[in-house]
Protein backbone atom coordinates (compact mmCIF):
# COMPACT_ATOMS: atom_id res chain seq x y z
CA UNK A 1 0.00 0.00 0.00
CA UNK A 2 1.19 3.50 -0.81
CA UNK A 3 -0.31 6.82 0.21
CA UNK A 4 -2.27 6.88 -3.05
CA UNK A 5 -2.82 3.27 -4.06
CA UNK A 6 -3.89 0.19 -2.12
CA UNK A 7 -3.65 -3.53 -2.86
CA UNK A 8 -5.26 -6.14 -0.66
CA UNK A 9 -5.91 -9.87 -0.96
CA UNK A 10 -8.08 -12.30 1.03
CA UNK A 11 -8.57 -16.03 0.61
CA UNK A 12 -10.72 -18.84 1.94
CA UNK A 13 -10.31 -22.59 1.56
CA UNK A 14 -13.53 -24.57 1.38
CA UNK A 15 -14.32 -28.27 1.54
CA UNK A 16 -16.08 -28.50 -1.81
CA UNK A 17 -15.32 -28.72 -5.52
CA UNK A 18 -14.37 -25.40 -7.14
CA UNK A 19 -17.42 -25.41 -9.41
CA UNK A 20 -19.67 -25.20 -6.34
CA UNK A 21 -18.10 -21.85 -5.44
CA UNK A 22 -17.74 -20.71 -9.05
CA UNK A 23 -21.47 -21.19 -9.67
CA UNK A 24 -22.02 -18.35 -7.19
CA UNK A 25 -18.99 -16.04 -7.45
CA UNK A 26 -18.68 -16.43 -11.23
CA UNK A 27 -22.28 -15.37 -11.86
CA UNK A 28 -22.37 -11.54 -11.80
CA UNK A 29 -26.11 -11.41 -11.12
CA UNK A 30 -25.74 -13.54 -7.96
CA UNK A 31 -23.66 -10.95 -6.06
CA UNK A 32 -26.50 -9.99 -3.64
CA UNK A 33 -26.60 -13.63 -2.44
CA UNK A 34 -23.09 -13.60 -1.01
CA UNK A 35 -22.07 -9.94 -0.65
CA UNK A 36 -23.64 -8.30 2.40
CA UNK A 37 -24.76 -4.74 1.83
CA UNK A 38 -25.65 -5.30 -1.83
CA UNK A 39 -29.41 -5.07 -2.24
CA UNK A 40 -29.58 -5.79 -5.96
CA UNK A 41 -27.67 -5.60 -9.20
CA UNK A 42 -28.49 -5.16 -12.84
CA UNK A 43 -26.33 -6.80 -15.49
CA UNK A 44 -26.45 -5.46 -19.03
CA UNK A 45 -23.75 -6.77 -21.36
CA UNK A 46 -20.40 -6.12 -19.68
CA UNK A 47 -21.87 -3.53 -17.29
CA UNK A 48 -23.14 -4.28 -13.81
CA UNK A 49 -24.74 -1.70 -11.55
CA UNK A 50 -24.91 -2.59 -7.90
CA UNK A 51 -27.43 -0.99 -5.58
CA UNK A 52 -26.05 -0.86 -2.05
CA UNK A 53 -28.13 -0.98 1.11
CA UNK A 54 -27.24 2.68 1.67
CA UNK A 55 -28.85 3.53 -1.67
CA UNK A 56 -25.56 4.25 -3.42
CA UNK A 57 -25.43 2.91 -7.00
CA UNK A 58 -22.04 1.45 -7.87
CA UNK A 59 -21.42 1.05 -11.63
CA UNK A 60 -18.91 -1.57 -12.75
CA UNK A 61 -17.41 -2.86 -15.97
CA UNK A 62 -16.89 -6.61 -16.05
CA UNK A 63 -13.59 -7.35 -17.76
CA UNK A 64 -13.15 -11.12 -17.47
CA UNK A 65 -15.51 -13.99 -16.78
CA UNK A 66 -13.41 -17.03 -17.62
CA UNK A 67 -15.19 -20.27 -16.79
CA UNK A 68 -12.12 -22.41 -17.60
CA UNK A 69 -9.82 -20.48 -15.26
CA UNK A 70 -12.67 -19.67 -12.86
CA UNK A 71 -11.63 -16.01 -12.91
CA UNK A 72 -13.86 -12.95 -12.61
CA UNK A 73 -12.41 -9.44 -12.97
CA UNK A 74 -14.18 -6.12 -12.82
CA UNK A 75 -13.56 -2.40 -12.45
CA UNK A 76 -15.69 -0.08 -10.38
CA UNK A 77 -16.26 2.92 -12.63
CA UNK A 78 -17.87 5.22 -10.04
CA UNK A 79 -16.22 8.66 -9.86
CA UNK A 80 -15.07 7.93 -6.29
CA UNK A 81 -12.28 5.81 -7.81
CA UNK A 82 -9.32 7.06 -9.81
CA UNK A 83 -8.70 3.42 -10.73
CA UNK A 84 -9.93 0.04 -9.52
CA UNK A 85 -9.45 -3.62 -10.39
CA UNK A 86 -10.80 -6.59 -8.44
CA UNK A 87 -10.10 -10.22 -9.28
CA UNK A 88 -11.79 -13.33 -7.92
CA UNK A 89 -10.07 -16.66 -8.60
CA UNK A 90 -11.35 -20.09 -7.60
CA UNK A 91 -8.54 -22.69 -7.57
CA UNK A 92 -9.00 -26.46 -7.54
CA UNK A 93 -6.61 -27.85 -4.93
CA UNK A 94 -7.23 -31.39 -6.24
CA UNK A 95 -7.98 -32.80 -2.81
CA UNK A 96 -11.73 -32.15 -2.63
CA UNK A 97 -11.14 -28.54 -1.56
CA UNK A 98 -10.78 -25.24 -3.34
CA UNK A 99 -9.18 -21.90 -2.62
CA UNK A 100 -11.07 -18.71 -3.43
CA UNK A 101 -8.91 -15.59 -3.64
CA UNK A 102 -10.28 -12.04 -3.82
CA UNK A 103 -7.77 -9.33 -4.79
CA UNK A 104 -8.43 -5.59 -4.80
CA UNK A 105 -6.25 -2.86 -6.25
CA UNK A 106 -7.54 0.71 -6.09
CA UNK A 107 -6.73 4.36 -6.00
CA UNK A 108 -7.36 6.04 -3.63
CA UNK A 109 -5.89 3.57 -1.15
CA UNK A 110 -8.66 4.06 1.41
CA UNK A 111 -11.20 2.65 -1.06
CA UNK A 112 -9.06 -0.47 -1.48
CA UNK A 113 -9.39 -0.93 2.29
CA UNK A 114 -13.17 -0.46 2.16
CA UNK A 115 -13.72 -2.87 -0.75
CA UNK A 116 -11.24 -5.35 0.73
CA UNK A 117 -13.04 -5.42 4.07
CA UNK A 118 -16.36 -6.07 2.35
CA UNK A 119 -14.73 -8.75 0.19
CA UNK A 120 -13.37 -10.53 3.28
CA UNK A 121 -16.86 -10.52 4.82
CA UNK A 122 -18.34 -11.84 1.56
CA UNK A 123 -15.81 -14.68 1.41
CA UNK A 124 -16.53 -15.55 5.04
CA UNK A 125 -20.25 -15.80 4.18
CA UNK A 126 -19.66 -18.46 1.49
CA UNK A 127 -19.44 -21.52 3.79
CA UNK A 128 -22.86 -20.78 5.30
CA UNK A 129 -24.43 -19.95 1.94
CA UNK A 130 -23.04 -23.08 0.27
CA UNK A 131 -23.49 -25.38 3.27
CA UNK A 132 -19.81 -26.40 3.25
CA UNK A 133 -16.99 -26.32 5.77
CA UNK A 134 -14.13 -23.89 5.86
CA UNK A 135 -10.76 -25.67 5.80
CA UNK A 136 -8.09 -24.22 8.12
C-alpha positions in Angstrom: 0.0 0.0 0.0 1.2 3.5 -0.8 -0.3 6.8 0.2 -2.3 6.9 -3.1 -2.8 3.3 -4.1 -3.9 0.2 -2.1 -3.6 -3.5 -2.9 -5.3 -6.1 -0.7 -5.9 -9.9 -1.0 -8.1 -12.3 1.0 -8.6 -16.0 0.6 -10.7 -18.8 1.9 -10.3 -22.6 1.6 -13.5 -24.6 1.4 -14.3 -28.3 1.5 -16.1 -28.5 -1.8 -15.3 -28.7 -5.5 -14.4 -25.4 -7.1 -17.4 -25.4 -9.4 -19.7 -25.2 -6.3 -18.1 -21.8 -5.4 -17.7 -20.7 -9.1 -21.5 -21.2 -9.7 -22.0 -18.3 -7.2 -19.0 -16.0 -7.4 -18.7 -16.4 -11.2 -22.3 -15.4 -11.9 -22.4 -11.5 -11.8 -26.1 -11.4 -11.1 -25.7 -13.5 -8.0 -23.7 -11.0 -6.1 -26.5 -10.0 -3.6 -26.6 -13.6 -2.4 -23.1 -13.6 -1.0 -22.1 -9.9 -0.6 -23.6 -8.3 2.4 -24.8 -4.7 1.8 -25.7 -5.3 -1.8 -29.4 -5.1 -2.2 -29.6 -5.8 -6.0 -27.7 -5.6 -9.2 -28.5 -5.2 -12.8 -26.3 -6.8 -15.5 -26.4 -5.5 -19.0 -23.8 -6.8 -21.4 -20.4 -6.1 -19.7 -21.9 -3.5 -17.3 -23.1 -4.3 -13.8 -24.7 -1.7 -11.6 -24.9 -2.6 -7.9 -27.4 -1.0 -5.6 -26.1 -0.9 -2.1 -28.1 -1.0 1.1 -27.2 2.7 1.7 -28.8 3.5 -1.7 -25.6 4.2 -3.4 -25.4 2.9 -7.0 -22.0 1.5 -7.9 -21.4 1.0 -11.6 -18.9 -1.6 -12.7 -17.4 -2.9 -16.0 -16.9 -6.6 -16.1 -13.6 -7.4 -17.8 -13.1 -11.1 -17.5 -15.5 -14.0 -16.8 -13.4 -17.0 -17.6 -15.2 -20.3 -16.8 -12.1 -22.4 -17.6 -9.8 -20.5 -15.3 -12.7 -19.7 -12.9 -11.6 -16.0 -12.9 -13.9 -12.9 -12.6 -12.4 -9.4 -13.0 -14.2 -6.1 -12.8 -13.6 -2.4 -12.5 -15.7 -0.1 -10.4 -16.3 2.9 -12.6 -17.9 5.2 -10.0 -16.2 8.7 -9.9 -15.1 7.9 -6.3 -12.3 5.8 -7.8 -9.3 7.1 -9.8 -8.7 3.4 -10.7 -9.9 0.0 -9.5 -9.4 -3.6 -10.4 -10.8 -6.6 -8.4 -10.1 -10.2 -9.3 -11.8 -13.3 -7.9 -10.1 -16.7 -8.6 -11.3 -20.1 -7.6 -8.5 -22.7 -7.6 -9.0 -26.5 -7.5 -6.6 -27.9 -4.9 -7.2 -31.4 -6.2 -8.0 -32.8 -2.8 -11.7 -32.2 -2.6 -11.1 -28.5 -1.6 -10.8 -25.2 -3.3 -9.2 -21.9 -2.6 -11.1 -18.7 -3.4 -8.9 -15.6 -3.6 -10.3 -12.0 -3.8 -7.8 -9.3 -4.8 -8.4 -5.6 -4.8 -6.2 -2.9 -6.3 -7.5 0.7 -6.1 -6.7 4.4 -6.0 -7.4 6.0 -3.6 -5.9 3.6 -1.2 -8.7 4.1 1.4 -11.2 2.7 -1.1 -9.1 -0.5 -1.5 -9.4 -0.9 2.3 -13.2 -0.5 2.2 -13.7 -2.9 -0.8 -11.2 -5.3 0.7 -13.0 -5.4 4.1 -16.4 -6.1 2.4 -14.7 -8.8 0.2 -13.4 -10.5 3.3 -16.9 -10.5 4.8 -18.3 -11.8 1.6 -15.8 -14.7 1.4 -16.5 -15.5 5.0 -20.3 -15.8 4.2 -19.7 -18.5 1.5 -19.4 -21.5 3.8 -22.9 -20.8 5.3 -24.4 -20.0 1.9 -23.0 -23.1 0.3 -23.5 -25.4 3.3 -19.8 -26.4 3.2 -17.0 -26.3 5.8 -14.1 -23.9 5.9 -10.8 -25.7 5.8 -8.1 -24.2 8.1 
